[in-house]
Amino acid sequence: METIEIKDIFANGVKLGKVSIRGWVKSNRDSGKIAFLEVNDGTTVNNIQVVYKKQETKGFDEVISARTGSAVLAIGQIKSSDRAGQEYELVAEEVKLLKQAHEDYPLQKKQHTLEFLRDNAHLRARTTTIAAIMRVRSRLAYAVHKFFQDNGFVWVATPIITSNDAEGAGENFDLLNDPTKPFFDKTGKLTVSGQLNAEAYAQAFRQVYTFGPTFRAERSHTNRHMSEFWMIEPEIAFIDLKQLMLVVEAFVKTITKDVIKYCSEEIAFFEKNKPTIKQRLETLVKQEFKKLEYRKAIEILKEAVNKGHKFENSSIFFGMDLASEHERYICETVYNSPTFLYNYPKKIKAFYMKANADNETVAACDLLVPGVGEIVGGSQREDDYDKLLKRCQEVNIDITSIQWYLDLRKYGYYSSAGFGLGFERLIMYILDLDNIRETIPFPRVEGSLKF
């Protein structure tokens, strides 16, 4: 008999009749002459209850010993269930123990802390929580590619090994090199961004995007930072900052709609503890995103302090790099809406951003969302060779390492703009998660490289 997926049981119910399933045991309860398996096959957040009876089910004596984590097969009839929260169950005619889990299997049927699960990252996808997150992650990745492909973007595989520091912050992982026999002609680094390479391809294809792993050697242990994460980075020729913000808004709304439509089970699961997730996402796709100049945001924050609002950092001044608490105050308290901050001071932004006429700010924007703060950073790129060269010199960037990037400005580089969105922070926002380390299969942070 052909094996059916458990998700199809919940979609089609009793009309399926007799079926065969394979999956892993979540629990195994024995009531004497009758026993109950909770089984999941990875296709849905929902487990199916398998009822098997000592006198009626072939394989009863073998499967009664199946431990949590074991692989099993069950054949039987799909019936309506009287059990609360369980619409259907499988009444087994035959069960088989395919693989017994060892008795020291760490994930027993009890509540495990997320910290415990991180220490068992090779197994944690078997929990409902992490499995649901990873299904949403998978769907979001598809939605990202679909948005760009549907809108005429060309996907570019930008290098993971590079000699450039795109952000100029010096937070690179350098690759070990044998000085007696160098592999490259200069020190290789793990990329912090694919943006510079994407800019080169945007000058050929007009609209491109890269979506892949990036690395930061920053010694941060917050709930929003990791050493390895994925970045979504589109680059578009012939547009300015104002047009870029329209692209960002359309992108965020489109992929959010996709998750609402195709991840309803997973959203419902997380709403058991945070019941406003779907409502918040539906509100996002209906709202027009607000726009606020950085200079005006500083005035608003100063006014808030003067009226008694307490920030951890209440020293507000033009030129400061806003913290998450400031960003969240703007998008949650002031607007209660996703908000673009734009025209940032050039001193706190990357070297490649286009200088505004005031020569004090750059054409850059961040998208702030309630509950998280900044999730998107974008800018119009400096297209003037001499201005870009001067800016590189001001921030002490090694010109020889990015001469190719400067040279793009000599060869028809009229204008370009793009943004970067941290994929894991997006997942945090979508599911209202508290820690970014739950959003990636094997999190990488300082001091931990177990898997």
ZAGUDO-898208 format. One line per 4 residues: number of its first residue (from 1); their letters; for each residue x, y, z of C-alpha. Coordinates in steps of 0.5 Angstrom, whole numbers, padded with zeros to 4 digits. Example, Ala and Ser with C-alpha at 12.3 -4.5 7.8 and 13.67 -1.06 7.14 Angstrom:
BEGIN
1) as) 0025 -0009 0016  0027 -0002 0014
% end
This chain:
BEGIN
1) meti) 0000 0000 0000  0003 0007 -0002  0005 0011 0004  0000 0018 0005
5) eikd) 0003 0024 0008  0000 0026 0015  -0002 0033 0012  -0006 0030 0007
9) ifan) -0010 0026 0013  -0012 0033 0016  -0014 0036 0009  -0018 0030 0007
13) gvkl) -0021 0026 0013  -0025 0020 0013  -0026 0019 0006  -0019 0017 0005
17) gkvs) -0021 0010 0009  -0015 0005 0009  -0008 0009 0009  -0001 0007 0011
21) irgw) 0003 0012 0014  0011 0013 0017  0013 0017 0022  0017 0018 0028
25) vksn) 0014 0017 0035  0012 0023 0040  0009 0019 0045  0007 0012 0046
29) rdsg) 0002 0011 0052  -0001 0004 0054  -0007 0003 0057  -0007 -0005 0058
33) kiaf) -0011 -0008 0052  -0011 -0001 0048  -0005 0004 0046  -0004 0010 0043
37) levn) 0002 0013 0039  0003 0020 0037  0006 0020 0030  0009 0026 0026
41) dgtt) 0012 0025 0019  0015 0032 0018  0009 0035 0013  0005 0038 0019
45) vnni) 0005 0041 0026  0000 0037 0028  0001 0030 0030  -0004 0024 0028
49) qvvy) -0006 0019 0034  -0005 0012 0032  -0010 0007 0036  -0007 0000 0036
53) kkqe) -0010 -0006 0040  -0007 -0012 0043  -0012 -0017 0040  -0014 -0013 0034
57) tkgf) -0007 -0010 0031  -0002 -0014 0028  0005 -0012 0031  0002 -0010 0038
61) devi) 0007 -0013 0042  0013 -0010 0038  0011 -0003 0038  0009 -0003 0045
65) sart) 0016 -0002 0047  0017 0004 0042  0021 0010 0045  0020 0017 0043
69) gsav) 0024 0018 0037  0023 0012 0034  0021 0011 0027  0014 0007 0026
73) laig) 0009 0005 0020  0002 0004 0021  -0004 0002 0017  -0011 0002 0018
77) qiks) -0017 0006 0018  -0018 0014 0018  -0024 0015 0023  -0027 0022 0026
81) sdra) -0024 0023 0033  -0027 0024 0040  -0021 0027 0043  -0021 0034 0044
85) gqey) -0016 0038 0039  -0016 0032 0035  -0020 0032 0029  -0018 0025 0026
89) elva) -0014 0019 0028  -0012 0012 0025  -0015 0006 0028  -0009 0001 0026
93) eevk) -0010 -0006 0023  -0002 -0007 0023  0004 -0003 0026  0011 -0004 0025
97) llkq) 0017 -0001 0029  0022 0001 0023  0027 0003 0028  0028 0004 0036
101) ahed) 0031 0010 0039  0036 0009 0044  0033 0010 0051  0038 0016 0052
105) yplq) 0034 0020 0047  0034 0027 0049  0028 0030 0047  0023 0026 0051
109) kkqh) 0015 0028 0052  0016 0034 0056  0017 0042 0056  0025 0043 0054
113) tlef) 0028 0050 0054  0030 0053 0048  0037 0054 0051  0037 0046 0052
117) lrdn) 0035 0045 0044  0040 0050 0042  0045 0045 0045  0042 0039 0041
121) ahlr) 0041 0043 0035  0042 0036 0031  0035 0034 0034  0031 0040 0035
125) artt) 0028 0040 0029  0024 0034 0031  0020 0039 0036  0014 0042 0034
129) tiaa) 0016 0049 0035  0023 0049 0031  0020 0045 0026  0014 0050 0025
133) imrv) 0019 0056 0025  0023 0052 0019  0017 0051 0015  0016 0058 0015
137) rsrl) 0023 0059 0014  0023 0055 0008  0016 0058 0005  0019 0065 0006
141) ayav) 0025 0063 0002  0021 0061 -0004  0017 0067 -0003  0023 0072 -0003
145) hkff) 0026 0068 -0010  0019 0069 -0013  0018 0076 -0012  0024 0078 -0015
149) qdng) 0023 0073 -0021  0016 0075 -0022  0019 0082 -0022  0024 0081 -0027
153) fvwv) 0030 0081 -0023  0036 0076 -0024  0039 0072 -0019  0047 0073 -0018
157) atpi) 0051 0068 -0014  0056 0073 -0010  0062 0070 -0007  0063 0068 0000
161) itsn) 0070 0068 0000  0072 0076 -0002  0078 0081 0000  0073 0086 0001
165) daeg) 0070 0089 0007  0063 0092 0004  0061 0095 0011  0068 0098 0013
169) agen) 0067 0096 0020  0073 0091 0020  0068 0085 0023  0071 0080 0018
173) fdll) 0073 0073 0019  0080 0072 0016  0081 0066 0012  0088 0062 0015
177) ndpt) 0093 0062 0010  0100 0059 0010  0105 0064 0009  0110 0060 0006
181) kpff) 0105 0058 0000  0099 0063 0000  0093 0061 -0003  0091 0067 -0006
185) dktg) 0095 0074 -0007  0092 0077 -0001  0088 0075 0005  0081 0072 0004
189) kltv) 0075 0074 0008  0068 0071 0009  0064 0076 0006  0060 0081 0010
193) sgql) 0055 0083 0004  0054 0081 -0003  0052 0088 -0005  0059 0091 -0008
197) naea) 0059 0085 -0013  0051 0085 -0014  0052 0093 -0016  0057 0090 -0022
201) yaqa) 0052 0086 -0024  0046 0091 -0024  0050 0095 -0029  0049 0089 -0034
205) frqv) 0042 0087 -0032  0039 0093 -0029  0035 0089 -0023  0039 0083 -0019
209) ytfg) 0039 0080 -0013  0043 0076 -0008  0041 0071 -0003  0046 0067 0001
213) ptfr) 0050 0067 0008  0054 0072 0010  0059 0073 0016  0060 0078 0022
217) aers) 0066 0077 0027  0063 0082 0032  0063 0079 0039  0056 0080 0041
221) htnr) 0051 0076 0045  0044 0080 0044  0038 0076 0042  0039 0079 0035
225) hmse) 0046 0078 0033  0049 0072 0030  0056 0070 0027  0053 0067 0021
229) fwmi) 0046 0069 0018  0043 0070 0011  0042 0076 0007  0037 0079 0002
233) epei) 0040 0084 -0002  0037 0087 -0009  0041 0092 -0013  0037 0096 -0018
237) afid) 0040 0101 -0023  0037 0108 -0025  0033 0109 -0019  0034 0113 -0013
241) lkql) 0032 0113 -0005  0025 0115 -0006  0024 0109 -0011  0028 0104 -0007
245) mlvv) 0023 0105 -0001  0017 0103 -0006  0021 0097 -0008  0022 0095 0000
249) eafv) 0015 0096 0002  0012 0092 -0004  0017 0087 -0003  0016 0086 0005
253) ktit) 0008 0086 0004  0008 0081 -0002  0012 0076 0002  0008 0077 0008
257) kdvi) 0002 0076 0005  0005 0069 0002  0006 0067 0009  -0001 0069 0012
261) kycs) -0004 0065 0006  0001 0058 0006  0003 0058 0013  -0003 0058 0017
265) eeia) -0002 0052 0021  0005 0055 0023  0002 0061 0025  -0004 0058 0029
269) ffek) 0001 0054 0033  0005 0060 0035  -0002 0064 0037  -0003 0059 0042
273) nkpt) 0002 0064 0046  0002 0070 0042  -0005 0071 0040  -0004 0077 0035
277) ikqr) 0001 0075 0030  -0004 0074 0024  -0007 0080 0026  -0001 0084 0026
281) letl) 0001 0081 0020  -0005 0083 0016  -0005 0090 0019  0002 0091 0016
285) vkqe) 0000 0089 0009  -0006 0094 0009  -0002 0100 0012  0002 0105 0008
289) fkkl) 0009 0105 0011  0011 0112 0014  0017 0116 0012  0021 0120 0017
293) eyrk) 0027 0124 0016  0033 0122 0021  0033 0129 0023  0026 0130 0025
297) aiei) 0026 0123 0029  0032 0126 0033  0027 0132 0035  0022 0127 0036
301) lkea) 0026 0123 0041  0029 0129 0044  0022 0132 0046  0020 0125 0049
305) vnkg) 0026 0125 0053  0024 0132 0055  0017 0130 0057  0019 0124 0062
309) hkfe) 0020 0118 0057  0026 0114 0060  0031 0111 0055  0037 0107 0057
313) nssi) 0040 0112 0053  0037 0119 0054  0043 0123 0051  0039 0124 0044
317) ffgm) 0043 0128 0039  0044 0129 0031  0049 0124 0029  0048 0119 0034
321) dlas) 0047 0111 0032  0040 0110 0034  0039 0104 0038  0033 0099 0038
325) eher) 0030 0102 0044  0029 0109 0040  0027 0105 0033  0022 0102 0037
329) yice) 0019 0108 0040  0019 0111 0033  0015 0105 0030  0011 0103 0036
333) tvyn) 0009 0109 0040  0010 0115 0035  0007 0111 0029  0005 0104 0031
337) sptf) 0007 0103 0024  0013 0100 0020  0017 0107 0019  0022 0109 0014
341) lyny) 0028 0113 0017  0032 0116 0012  0037 0121 0010  0042 0119 0016
345) pkki) 0048 0123 0018  0054 0120 0013  0059 0119 0019  0055 0113 0022
349) kafy) 0053 0110 0015  0057 0106 0010  0062 0109 0005  0059 0107 -0001
353) mkan) 0052 0111 0000  0051 0118 -0004  0052 0124 -0001  0046 0129 0000
357) adne) 0047 0136 -0003  0048 0138 0005  0054 0134 0005  0052 0132 0012
361) tvaa) 0047 0127 0010  0047 0121 0006  0041 0118 0002  0040 0112 0006
365) cdll) 0034 0109 0009  0032 0104 0015  0026 0100 0015  0023 0100 0022
369) vpgv) 0018 0095 0025  0014 0094 0031  0017 0089 0036  0024 0089 0033
373) geiv) 0026 0095 0030  0031 0096 0024  0030 0090 0019  0032 0093 0012
377) ggsq) 0038 0098 0011  0038 0101 0004  0041 0107 0000  0042 0110 -0006
381) redd) 0050 0109 -0008  0055 0114 -0009  0056 0114 -0017  0061 0120 -0017
385) ydkl) 0068 0117 -0018  0072 0123 -0014  0067 0123 -0009  0067 0116 -0007
389) lkrc) 0075 0116 -0007  0075 0121 -0002  0070 0118 0002  0074 0112 0002
393) qevn) 0080 0116 0004  0076 0119 0010  0075 0112 0013  0081 0109 0011
397) idit) 0079 0104 0007  0085 0100 0003  0083 0103 -0004  0087 0097 -0008
401) siqw) 0082 0092 -0005  0076 0096 -0008  0079 0099 -0014  0075 0095 -0019
405) yldl) 0069 0098 -0015  0071 0105 -0016  0072 0103 -0023  0065 0102 -0024
409) rkyg) 0064 0109 -0024  0068 0110 -0030  0064 0106 -0034  0057 0108 -0035
413) yyss) 0055 0108 -0028  0049 0113 -0028  0046 0111 -0021  0044 0105 -0017
417) agfg) 0040 0103 -0011  0039 0097 -0006  0038 0094 0000  0039 0089 0005
421) lgfe) 0035 0085 0009  0037 0080 0015  0033 0074 0013  0033 0071 0020
425) rlim) 0031 0078 0023  0025 0078 0018  0023 0071 0021  0023 0074 0028
429) yild) 0019 0079 0026  0014 0074 0022  0013 0070 0028  0014 0074 0034
433) ldni) 0020 0070 0036  0025 0073 0042  0031 0070 0040  0034 0070 0033
437) reti) 0038 0063 0034  0031 0060 0034  0031 0062 0026  0036 0058 0023
441) pfpr) 0038 0051 0023  0045 0051 0027  0046 0058 0030  0053 0060 0030
445) vegs) 0055 0065 0035  0062 0067 0039  0064 0061 0043  0060 0056 0040
449) lkf) 0062 0051 0034  0059 0044 0036  0055 0042 0030
% end
